[in-house]
Amino acid sequence: MDILDKIDGLEAKFHEVGLLITDPSVIADQARYIRLNREYHDLEKVLAAANKYKQAVAALDEAKQLLYAGDDAELREMAKAEIDEIEPTLPKLEEDLKLMLIPQDKEDAKNVVMEIRGGTGGDEAALFAGDLFRMYTKYFEIKGWKYTISSCSEGAVGGYKEIIFNVMGENVYGTLKYESGVHRVQRVPATETQGRIHTSAATVAVLPEADEFDVQINEGEIKWDTFRSGGAGGQNVNKVESGVRLRYNWKNPVTGEVQEILIECTETRDQPKNKERALARLRTQIYDKEHQKYIDDIAARRKTMVSTGDRSAKIRTYNYPQGRITDHRIGLTIYNLADFMDGNIQGVIDALQVAENAERLKEANL
């Protein structure tokens, strides 16, 4: 299908959505208003790219007509120069436009809740979970993203048995979703006296942060507890019950099965703020459970399985003796482990995005 055929109809849709977001009845329905507002801005970007592409195609056609039908030698020389300038830019403009025409994952723009848990390997797994957390925080610094820790459980010799944190910035889920899964490490642990290489693992989960309108929660059914929050010190540690714990029975809309969700939050020394953040995590967990069917549908259609969020799949191996990282989803191996663990992970994320985009272009018949 010609790419210009795909563009037809987008302008009418853009104007239709533009009218809808000024309609008082739509503005009153906040969930619909937010969804349409995002769609309007997405269409605006696509149309800007489409116009740039169409202008380049039209300018190229005009220059070619002048080159082949013109009598003036100087004008023909100018036309040839214009063709030489425009032709190399068209493939990139077309590729960018094709990617924009693919239906975007509506979650990509969202902030995330990340969970890192030490898996097999005991103390060494907890140390590796700590190394992964450090790697991601270095990456967040590079991207200019903010993060806050919701809760953590430290390992006996360092690192974390579990750490949960929120990440805020631009297109966070669209970037970090590729990190969901089992990360495996091969190295000599600090506790190993014989110099033997051990294999350990940590699990990373990246959950799109749910908006208030994404899920329905009956707040009257939430059971709240408070407890004294330990920490680095201060006047109110172990004196004021600032930590909160909530329990909520979630009913699976498909199977009818009821599951208890337990969330603790000790992020601040302000109990109301901790309640607010625990509630946000509850929304995200429920949304993640309900969102899993959507993820599974994508997985069933795609061969690459790059961004399916399958947290039981081994996605990457970090081999310290060889200074090597291997991403098993796309068969990519690089030899800059120290640099990678310092947060320079963008190159691998870019390669994963390219692999996924190729699959999506195939799906969209582009």
Buried (B, 14 or more C-beta within 10 A) or exposed (E): EEBEEBBEEBEEBBEEBEEBBEEEEBBEEEEBBBBBBBBBEBBEEBBEBBEBBBEBBEBBEEBBEBBEEBEEEEEBEBBBEBBEEBEEEEEEBBBEBBBBBBEBBBBBBBBBBBBBBBBEBBBBBBBBBBBBBBBBBBBBEEBEBEBEBBBBEEBEEEBBBBBBBBBBBEEBBBBBBBBBBBBBBBBBBEEEEEEEEBBBBBBBBBBBBBBEBBBEBEEEEBEEEBEBBEEEEEEEBEEBEBBBBBBBEBEEEEEEEEEEBEBBBBBBBEBEBBBBBBBBBBBBBBBBBBBEEEBEEBBEEBEBBBBBBBBEEEBBBBBBEEBBBBBBBBEBEBEEBEBBBBBBBEEBBEBBBEBBBEBBBEEBEB
